[in-house]
Amino acid sequence: MYQLVLVRHGQSTWNKENRFTGWKDVPLSERGLDEAKKAGQMLKAKGIEFDTVFTSVLRRAIITSNNILEEMDLSWLPVQRNYRLNERHYGGLQGLDKSETAAKHGEEQVLIWRRSFDTPPPAMSVDDPEHPCNDPRYAGLDARALPNAESLKCTIDRVLPYWHDAIAPALKAGKKPLVVAHGNSLRALVKYLENYSDEAIMGINIPTGMPLLYTLDENFQVVSSEYVGDPEEVAKLMAEVAAQGKAK
C-alpha cells in the first residue's frame, strides 16, 4: 500500500478577492496562512508522516508547504519544485474579478472558462509583461512549453508527465510524498487517480488547505481517500469554491 497526500494551498489574497489567479504569483491571505498551519496540525495529529515534498514554483504553494512542514517538525525534508504543478493558466482572465466577469459575460460562459474540460479562456498575449516568458523562474524552459492560456485538458497534459516521472517513482521507491499544489493541477491528479470522466471532474471542488489522503495499491489503484478535517468544514469550503463564478 502507498500513502499519498494532496493539499491545495491555503487561501490566497486573490482567492479572497475572487479573482482569476492562474500563474500570477500572489501571496497567502491571513486566513490562508492559518489554513496551512492547521493542515500541518491535523496531519501531525493523525500520525501521518512524510519523507519528501513536491510543490509548484508559485509562492502560495511553497509557503503553504513550508507552514505544514513547520507544524509537523519536518522543515528539513527535501522539497522538489516544478512548474508542472502550477495552477492552470487563465490567460487573459488572470487578475479579473470572477463575479464581475460573470455579470459581463454571463455565468454560463464563465462556468465554461472555469470548468469546461477542453475550452481554454481567452489567451494572454506574449507581449503581456505578465506572460511567463518574462518570468525568470521559467527562463530555463523552452518557450513553446509556456502557456498563453490552458483548459483543464491542457493542465492535465502538463501535470501527468510529472506524476509519471517524479511522484509515482517516489511512491514506488517507498517514499511518503506530500504534494502541495493548486485547485486545477490537483484536479488533474484526482481525475487520473479516481478515473473520473471528463464530465465528472467538472463538478469536483477541491477546498483550500484541506489535506486529501489517498491509500493506493501496488498498481496505484485507489483503495481509500478521505479529507483530513472536519467533514462540515470541508463541505463548506467546497461550496465556497463552487460559488466563485456566480454573478453578484
KATA-V689877 format. One line per field, one symbol per residue. psi: psi as a letter, one per 20 degrees, with the letter a starting at -180 (. if undefined). A space follows every 10 residues. Layout:
psi: ???
This chain:
psi: qqppppppqr prhhghjlqp gcjpmqrqrg hgggggghgg gggghikpqq jqqprajphh gghghghghg hjkkiiqppp pphijrrpoj ciipiqpggh hhhgiqhggh hghgiqgjoq rpqpqiiphi piijphijhj qphiipqhqq rhgggghhgh hhghhggghg ghjjqnqpoo crghhhhggg gggilqrhgh hhjpooqpjo popqpqaijk qpgqqqpnrp hhhghghghg ghihjqq.
